Amino acid sequence: MQYHNMLKQRHEMEAKAAQAAAEKKKVEEDKILAEKRKIDDKKERELAAEKAAEELIKQEESEKGKGKKK
């Protein structure tokens, strides 16, 4: 009976350890995903800013071209 209890206790400890490791891994993966999202968001903002700047430059050039024609 003692051997059975010891095996049961050992199995429970291993299960808890495996669950704790899985939770820790999930937390680490969530942190990595959050960091990746931040990087992706930053890249998107930079691309949007560059696109907006290009559009402004094109508008200025077209306005300058219109002003010269008159």
N, C-alpha and C positions, 0 to 999 in steps of 0.2 A: 504494500500500500504506500509506503514511504517513497519507493521508487516511482510509482505512478504519479504521486503528488509532485515529486521533483521534476519529472518529465513534463507534467502539465505546466508547472511554474516556468520552466525553461522555455517551453513553447510560447507561453504568454509574453515572456520578456522578449523573445525574438520577434514576435508579431508587433509589439510596441516599438521596438527598435526599427523595424522595417517601416512602420507607419511614420515614425518621426523622421526617418531619412527621406521618405517620399514627400512629406510636408516641407522639409527643408529644401529639397530639390525644386518643388513647385514654387516656393518663395523666391529662390534664386532665378528660376526661369521667368517669373513675373517681373523681377527687377530688370532682367536683360531685355524683356519685351518693352517695358516702360522706357528704358534708355534708348532702345531702337526707335520707338515712336517719337521720342523727343528729337532724335537726330533727323528722322524722316520729316517731321514737322518743320524743323529748322531749314532743311533743304528745300521744302516746298515754299516756305516764306521767301527764301533767297531767290528761287526761280521766279516767283511771282513779282518780286521787287525788280529783278532784271527785266522781265517782260514789260512791266509798267514803265520802266526807264526807257526801254527801246521804243515803246509807243509814244512816249512824250517827245523823244528825239525826232521821231518821224513826223509828229504833229508840228513841231517847231520848224522842221525843214520844209514841210509843205506850206506852212504859213509864210516862211521867208520867201519861198518860190512864188507865192501868190503876190506878195508885196513887191517883188522885183518886176513882175509882169506889168503892173500898173504904172 
